[in-house]
């Protein structure tokens, strides 16, 4: 997912000041807004197989 796409997703969730976040931090903000653990790039061998961010995170 591109940074533009990530920012659009964040905007739909009501996250403000999108340009102040780097990609990793913005994804964590999105995870938290969606009610998930803000764990992007923070867990090796993650077991969340259906996570939207899995490919970028574990790849």
DRENPA-464132 format. One record per residue (C-alpha): residue in three letters; residue number from 1; x, y, z. Coordinates in nm, 2 decimals. Layout:
aa ALA, i NUM, px X, py Y, pz Z
...
//
This chain:
aa UNK, i 1, px 0.00, py 0.00, pz 0.00
aa UNK, i 2, px 0.14, py 0.34, pz -0.09
aa UNK, i 3, px 0.17, py 0.63, pz 0.15
aa UNK, i 4, px -0.11, py 0.81, pz -0.03
aa UNK, i 5, px -0.34, py 0.51, pz 0.01
aa UNK, i 6, px -0.24, py 0.48, pz 0.38
aa UNK, i 7, px -0.31, py 0.86, pz 0.44
aa UNK, i 8, px -0.66, py 0.82, pz 0.27
aa UNK, i 9, px -0.74, py 0.53, pz 0.50
aa UNK, i 10, px -0.63, py 0.73, pz 0.80
aa UNK, i 11, px -0.83, py 1.03, pz 0.69
aa UNK, i 12, px -1.15, py 0.81, pz 0.67
aa UNK, i 13, px -1.08, py 0.71, pz 1.03
aa UNK, i 14, px -1.06, py 1.07, pz 1.14
aa UNK, i 15, px -0.69, py 1.07, pz 1.21
aa UNK, i 16, px -0.56, py 1.43, pz 1.21
aa UNK, i 17, px -0.22, py 1.58, pz 1.11
aa UNK, i 18, px -0.15, py 1.30, pz 0.86
aa UNK, i 19, px 0.17, py 1.46, pz 0.72
aa UNK, i 20, px 0.34, py 1.46, pz 1.06
aa UNK, i 21, px 0.35, py 1.08, pz 1.08
aa UNK, i 22, px 0.60, py 0.86, pz 0.91
aa UNK, i 23, px 0.46, py 0.55, pz 0.74
aa UNK, i 24, px 0.52, py 0.31, pz 1.03
aa UNK, i 25, px 0.37, py 0.55, pz 1.29
aa UNK, i 26, px 0.07, py 0.62, pz 1.07
aa UNK, i 27, px -0.01, py 0.26, pz 1.03
aa UNK, i 28, px 0.01, py 0.21, pz 1.40
aa UNK, i 29, px -0.24, py 0.50, pz 1.44
aa UNK, i 30, px -0.47, py 0.33, pz 1.20
aa UNK, i 31, px -0.44, py 0.00, pz 1.38
aa UNK, i 32, px -0.53, py 0.17, pz 1.71
aa UNK, i 33, px -0.82, py 0.36, pz 1.55
aa UNK, i 34, px -0.96, py 0.02, pz 1.42
aa UNK, i 35, px -0.94, py -0.13, pz 1.77
aa UNK, i 36, px -0.63, py -0.34, pz 1.71
aa UNK, i 37, px -0.30, py -0.35, pz 1.88
aa UNK, i 38, px -0.06, py -0.09, pz 1.73
aa UNK, i 39, px 0.21, py -0.35, pz 1.66
aa UNK, i 40, px 0.33, py -0.27, pz 1.31
aa UNK, i 41, px 0.69, py -0.38, pz 1.27
aa UNK, i 42, px 0.70, py -0.46, pz 1.64
aa UNK, i 43, px 0.65, py -0.83, pz 1.65
aa UNK, i 44, px 0.86, py -1.10, pz 1.48
aa UNK, i 45, px 0.67, py -1.41, pz 1.35
aa UNK, i 46, px 0.33, py -1.25, pz 1.40
aa UNK, i 47, px 0.04, py -1.49, pz 1.41
aa UNK, i 48, px -0.22, py -1.24, pz 1.28
aa UNK, i 49, px -0.27, py -1.40, pz 0.94
aa UNK, i 50, px -0.56, py -1.17, pz 0.84
aa UNK, i 51, px -0.40, py -0.84, pz 0.93
aa UNK, i 52, px -0.42, py -0.58, pz 0.66
aa UNK, i 53, px -0.06, py -0.48, pz 0.71
aa UNK, i 54, px 0.09, py -0.83, pz 0.72
aa UNK, i 55, px 0.27, py -0.81, pz 0.39
aa UNK, i 56, px 0.44, py -0.48, pz 0.46
aa UNK, i 57, px 0.51, py -0.57, pz 0.83
aa UNK, i 58, px 0.65, py -0.93, pz 0.80
aa UNK, i 59, px 0.77, py -0.91, pz 0.44
//
